[in-house]
């Protein structure tokens, strides 16, 4: 009887170790893919990189009349956003929908957003559109969030509609 219990315990331990190693291997691969993408993306002369590692590309600058104020940490911001993972999997979409009578906007306090998104939006002016490449360290890190796997880069196209 004790040998059977020990055998079952060893099997359970072996399966648990295999699962842990499998997750570690997938996470390591995801981290490597993310690092490779960011390194290559940084070579694009139109992509700017902040000291934190956030990368962004200005898609449409603000109009000259709108270029006087930037959102602050306590600002409430209204944005339109379309987001994907590196493989194109959609994660967020508030793009204009012609069948909807009102524009779909996300409204947040800047301090309540993901660190990478808050950092990027703080660089924007009303009317500006930008694409943010948010490293996992400035997003969800090693944690899964909905359909977003651990160590994922988020690619977000954002239009700053307003802030107050």
C-alpha positions in Angstrom: 0.0 0.0 0.0 2.7 2.6 0.9 4.5 1.9 -2.4 1.3 2.6 -4.4 0.8 5.9 -2.6 4.4 6.8 -3.2 4.1 5.9 -6.9 0.9 8.0 -7.3 2.6 10.9 -5.5 5.6 10.7 -7.8 3.4 10.6 -10.9 1.5 13.7 -9.7 4.8 15.4 -9.0 6.1 14.5 -12.4 3.0 15.8 -14.2 3.1 19.1 -12.2 6.8 19.6 -13.0 6.1 18.9 -16.7 3.2 21.5 -16.7 5.4 24.1 -14.9 8.3 23.6 -17.4 5.9 23.8 -20.3 4.5 27.1 -19.1 8.1 28.4 -18.4 9.1 27.4 -21.9 6.1 29.2 -23.5 6.6 32.3 -21.4 10.3 32.3 -22.3 9.5 32.1 -26.0 6.9 34.9 -25.7 9.4 37.1 -23.9 12.1 36.4 -26.6 9.6 37.2 -29.4 8.6 40.4 -27.7 12.2 41.5 -27.2 13.1 40.7 -30.8 10.1 42.7 -32.1 10.9 45.7 -30.0 14.5 45.7 -31.0 13.6 45.5 -34.7 10.8 48.1 -34.3 13.2 50.6 -32.6 15.2 50.7 -35.8 12.3 52.3 -37.7 13.3 56.0 -37.9 9.6 57.1 -37.3 9.3 55.1 -34.1 10.2 57.0 -30.9 11.2 55.1 -27.7 10.9 56.5 -24.2 13.2 55.8 -21.4 10.7 53.2 -20.0 10.8 51.3 -23.2 7.4 52.4 -24.6 7.5 52.8 -28.4 5.2 55.0 -30.3 4.6 56.3 -33.8 2.6 59.5 -34.5 0.0 58.6 -37.1 -1.7 62.0 -37.3 -0.3 65.1 -35.5 -2.7 67.4 -33.7 -3.9 70.5 -35.6 -1.8 73.6 -34.7 -4.8 75.2 -32.9 -4.9 72.1 -30.6 -1.2 72.1 -29.7 -1.1 73.8 -26.4 -2.0 71.4 -23.6 -1.1 67.9 -22.6 -3.1 65.6 -20.3 -1.9 65.4 -16.6 -2.0 62.4 -14.3 -5.3 63.5 -12.8 -6.9 64.3 -16.2 -9.9 62.4 -17.4 -9.3 61.4 -21.0 -11.6 60.4 -23.8 -10.0 58.2 -26.5 -10.9 56.1 -29.4 -8.8 52.9 -29.4 -8.1 49.9 -31.5 -5.7 47.3 -30.1 -4.1 44.0 -31.1 -1.5 41.6 -30.0 1.6 41.0 -32.1 -0.2 38.2 -34.0 -3.1 40.5 -34.9 -5.5 39.1 -32.3 -7.9 42.0 -31.4 -8.0 43.1 -27.8 -9.8 46.5 -27.9 -11.9 48.3 -30.5 -13.8 51.6 -30.1 -13.4 52.5 -33.7 -16.3 54.5 -35.2 -19.3 52.3 -36.0 -21.7 53.8 -38.6 -24.6 51.7 -37.3 -24.2 53.3 -33.8 -25.8 56.8 -33.4 -23.1 57.8 -31.0 -19.3 57.6 -31.1 -17.9 54.9 -28.9 -15.2 56.4 -26.6 -13.3 55.0 -23.7 -13.2 57.4 -20.7 -10.6 57.0 -17.9 -8.6 59.0 -15.5 -5.0 58.8 -16.8 -3.7 57.5 -13.5 -6.1 54.5 -13.7 -4.7 53.2 -17.0 -2.0 50.7 -17.8 1.4 52.4 -17.2 2.4 52.2 -20.8 -0.8 53.6 -22.2 -0.9 56.4 -19.6 2.7 57.3 -20.4 1.8 57.5 -24.1 -1.4 59.4 -23.8 0.4 62.0 -21.6 2.5 62.8 -24.6 -0.5 63.4 -26.8 -2.5 66.5 -27.7 -6.2 66.6 -28.5 -6.9 65.3 -32.0 -3.6 63.5 -32.3 -3.5 59.9 -33.3 -0.6 57.5 -32.4 0.3 53.9 -32.4 1.7 52.6 -29.1 3.9 49.5 -28.8 3.5 48.7 -25.1 6.0 46.2 -23.7 4.6 43.7 -21.3 6.5 45.3 -18.4 4.3 48.4 -19.0 1.1 46.4 -19.5 0.2 43.1 -17.8 3.6 41.5 -17.4 3.7 37.8 -16.6 -0.1 37.7 -15.9 -2.8 36.7 -18.2 -5.6 39.2 -18.7 -8.6 37.9 -20.6 -7.4 36.8 -24.0 -4.0 38.5 -23.5 -1.3 36.0 -22.8 1.5 36.6 -20.3 4.5 38.7 -21.6 2.5 40.2 -24.5 3.2 43.4 -26.3 0.1 45.5 -26.8 -0.2 47.4 -30.1 -2.8 50.2 -29.6 -3.9 52.8 -32.1 -5.2 55.7 -30.1 -6.9 59.0 -30.9 -7.0 61.5 -28.0 -10.5 63.0 -28.5 -10.6 65.1 -25.4 -9.5 65.5 -21.8 -10.5 67.6 -18.8 
